[in-house]
Amino acid sequence: MRGLAGKTAIVTGGGGGIGREICLRLTQEEMHVGVFDKNADAAKATADAVAAAGGKAAPYAIDITDYAAVGTAVAAFEAEAGPVDVLVNNAGWDKFAYFLATEPPLWDQLIAINLQGPINLHHIVLKGMDARKRGRVVNIASDAGRVGSSMEAVYSACKGGIIAFTKTMAREMARAGVTLNVVCPGPTETPLLSTFLEGPQGQRVYEGLKRSIPLGRLGRPDDIPGIVAFLASDDAAFMTGQVISVSGGLTMNG
Ligand SMILES: NC(=O)c1ccc[n+]([C@@H]2O[C@H](COP(=O)([O-])OP(=O)(O)OC[C@H]3O[C@@H](n4cnc5c(N)ncnc54)[C@H](O)[C@@H]3O)[C@@H](O)[C@H]2O)c1
């Protein structure tokens, strides 16, 4: 992919299923990656896997809901690797339940992780990109934010919020030459999805999902990094404010 080698990237949730694959792919493209994850062991495991493959990555144990801590971690990464060229907001979390069976403390947690956290990262990282007049942001939302998803009401609201936020920031940052785009995975086999599929109806839901996906299977974490690398590259320089699903055709829009 053109224009990635020698650049820097922060990947939030880089210790998780999709985030780890994104870190591996960006470092294969010779980028220097900051693995931001609140799970310190997972962040380190990703950084170790990158190092074993000959790439450059540094782990940061960071909770993206803590604005001050994000600022400190971004400064530490920039001191080590240089200014952030690419930001991938990938960290996310959900607890599957029908909305009417949930209570406000769960909504607060979902909003903090899936909406406030990425907003924190944008506020801190985009200032530097604005001053440097270059940068790329790729936000990992979800098809739940485009088309809705039962048992994911507040999560879907956050992901839909991220889509709208990205489009607005793409407009605000265009004059600085900074682009922002969204990738929406469909159901993808990661620890996040297994918490859902472990339930009593799990296997039935899994088979039903497989049947309804035109390409005949659920997503794998390594289905996502290709589009992330593309959107971060010079090949996507004229794309901004766009939303792209990677869902095996489960969702299609004109
Ligand atoms: N797996 C799917 O089916 C699916 C579908 C659509 C969208 N997504 C989105 O893809 C992204 C990655 O999800 P995944 O499936 O790889 O999940 P995952 O649970 O495997 O990984 C998520 C990672 O984010 C980290 N994280 C969670 N809260 C954090 C916080 N407050 N601060 C820092 N790190 C935090 C976790 O420690 C974990 O390592 C998420 O944004 C998710 O919403 C996943």
The ligand as a MOL file (V3000), in Angstrom:
LIG
                    3D

  0  0  0     0  0            999 V3000
M  V30 BEGIN CTAB
M  V30 COUNTS 44 48 0 0 0
M  V30 BEGIN ATOM
M  V30 1 N -16.5220 -8.9380 16.6040 0
M  V30 2 C -17.5830 -8.4610 15.9660 0
M  V30 3 O -18.5060 -9.2030 15.5980 0
M  V30 4 C -17.6830 -6.9840 15.6750 0
M  V30 5 C -18.7070 -6.5570 14.8090 0
M  V30 6 C -18.8030 -5.2180 14.5160 0
M  V30 7 C -17.9280 -4.3110 15.0780 0
M  V30 8 N -16.9450 -4.7290 15.9270 0 CHG=1
M  V30 9 C -16.0580 -3.7280 16.4960 0
M  V30 10 O -14.7160 -4.0610 16.2140 0
M  V30 11 C -13.8720 -3.5170 17.2360 0
M  V30 12 C -12.9500 -4.5980 17.7660 0
M  V30 13 O -13.7420 -5.5860 18.3830 0
M  V30 14 P -13.2860 -7.1140 18.5820 0
M  V30 15 O -14.3690 -7.9410 18.0710 0
M  V30 16 O -11.9140 -7.2890 18.0800 0 CHG=-1
M  V30 17 O -13.3690 -7.1940 20.1670 0
M  V30 18 P -12.3350 -7.7540 21.2550 0
M  V30 19 O -13.1040 -7.8340 22.5120 0
M  V30 20 O -11.6330 -8.9600 20.7350 0
M  V30 21 O -11.2680 -6.5750 21.3470 0
M  V30 22 C -11.5820 -5.3070 21.8730 0
M  V30 23 C -10.3360 -4.7830 22.5500 0
M  V30 24 O -10.6500 -3.4600 23.0440 0
M  V30 25 C -10.0900 -3.3490 24.3400 0
M  V30 26 N -10.8330 -2.3490 25.1060 0
M  V30 27 C -12.1150 -2.4380 25.5390 0
M  V30 28 N -12.4210 -1.3510 26.2670 0
M  V30 29 C -11.3160 -0.5610 26.2680 0
M  V30 30 C -11.0100 0.6820 26.8690 0
M  V30 31 N -11.9020 1.3350 27.6170 0
M  V30 32 N -9.7870 1.2100 26.6780 0
M  V30 33 C -8.8600 0.5440 25.9380 0
M  V30 34 N -9.0830 -0.6480 25.3720 0
M  V30 35 C -10.3080 -1.1940 25.5310 0
M  V30 36 C -10.2210 -4.7330 24.9460 0
M  V30 37 O -9.3120 -4.9150 26.0320 0
M  V30 38 C -9.9260 -5.6310 23.7580 0
M  V30 39 O -8.5450 -5.9570 23.6780 0
M  V30 40 C -14.8170 -2.9430 18.2990 0
M  V30 41 O -14.9480 -1.5480 18.1160 0
M  V30 42 C -16.1250 -3.6320 17.9970 0
M  V30 43 O -17.2190 -2.8630 18.4390 0
M  V30 44 C -16.7960 -6.0620 16.2310 0
M  V30 END ATOM
M  V30 BEGIN BOND
M  V30 1 1 1 2
M  V30 2 2 2 3
M  V30 3 1 2 4
M  V30 4 1 4 5
M  V30 5 2 4 44
M  V30 6 2 5 6
M  V30 7 1 6 7
M  V30 8 2 7 8
M  V30 9 1 8 9
M  V30 10 1 8 44
M  V30 11 1 9 10
M  V30 12 1 9 42
M  V30 13 1 10 11
M  V30 14 1 11 12
M  V30 15 1 11 40
M  V30 16 1 12 13
M  V30 17 1 13 14
M  V30 18 2 14 15
M  V30 19 1 14 16
M  V30 20 1 14 17
M  V30 21 1 17 18
M  V30 22 2 18 19
M  V30 23 1 18 20
M  V30 24 1 18 21
M  V30 25 1 21 22
M  V30 26 1 22 23
M  V30 27 1 23 24
M  V30 28 1 23 38
M  V30 29 1 24 25
M  V30 30 1 25 26
M  V30 31 1 25 36
M  V30 32 1 26 27
M  V30 33 1 26 35
M  V30 34 2 27 28
M  V30 35 1 28 29
M  V30 36 1 29 30
M  V30 37 2 29 35
M  V30 38 1 30 31
M  V30 39 2 30 32
M  V30 40 1 32 33
M  V30 41 2 33 34
M  V30 42 1 34 35
M  V30 43 1 36 37
M  V30 44 1 36 38
M  V30 45 1 38 39
M  V30 46 1 40 41
M  V30 47 1 40 42
M  V30 48 1 42 43
M  V30 END BOND
M  V30 END CTAB
M  END
